[in-house]
Amino acid sequence: MIEPSRGYKVVKEHFTEKYQGLLCHDNWSAQNSTPASEHQLCHAHLLRKLQYAIEKEGSAYAAQMQQLLRESQQDRERIWGADFSESERKRVIESYVEKLDVLNCMELTHPEEKKLQKCFTKYRDWIFTFLAYPDVPPDNNRSERAIRAAKVKDKISGGFRSAGGATRFADLLSLTHTLRKQHLPLLDSLAAVFQGIDILPGFRSG
């Protein structure tokens, strides 16, 4: 959507408050407030913030937290293997949460690492959500890639000459990326949409 604000009122108007799925995002306040069955904080964003604390403050906390996040990403495929039971998988996930809690009890002195520890403590239940699902990514990189075309158009390719043009661009971009994620043929699906044919039975926008 093309809006002058990134605040929660925009989420409420366009995304609605009825989402029942899992929301993976980068800890933006409006996204934190969005109702969902579960949340997953983007590991890519967290890793970058941790790296900053390592470089700026030499933070041992940040280095250990980075390692924990990377280990969890590498472990996800293993715990969803055919030889892994649900109870074993649950124990592994619990062990990661326990390690997180141990790190969050460390006594820290530097401002950046303290800020990060506060975040990891407040959102502890949103750090390893992805481990409980075989198809949920630990980051929102796919969403970041989806909006790249809009940023390139805005910043590099001349921008938009009118609000109407920007809105049409956003509508088409949203539609084509949705079709790709649903593994539907682009041209045939677009033709069906413009003819008023429902191409996603059971799906209705907010």
Sequence and secondary structure as in RCSB ss.txt:
>XXXX:A:sequence
MIEPSRGYKVVKEHFTEKYQGLLCHDNWSAQNSTPASEHQLCHAHLLRKLQYAIEKEGSAYAAQMQQLLRESQQD
RERIWGADFSESERKRVIESYVEKLDVLNCMELTHPEEKKLQKCFTKYRDWIFTFLAYPDVPPDNNRSERAIRAA
KVKDKISGGFRSAGGATRFADLLSLTHTLRKQHLPLLDSLAAVFQGIDILPGFRSG
>XXXX:A:secstr
   S  SHHHIIIII S   SEEEE   HHHHTS  SEEEE HHHHHHHHHHHHHHH  HHHHHHHHHHHHHHHH
HHHHTSTT  HHHHHHHHHHHHHHHHHHTTS   SHHHHHHHHHHHHTGGGSSGGGG SS  SS HHHHHHTHHH
HHHHHTS   SSHHHHHHHHHHHHHHHHHHHTT  HHHHHHHHHTT  SSTT    
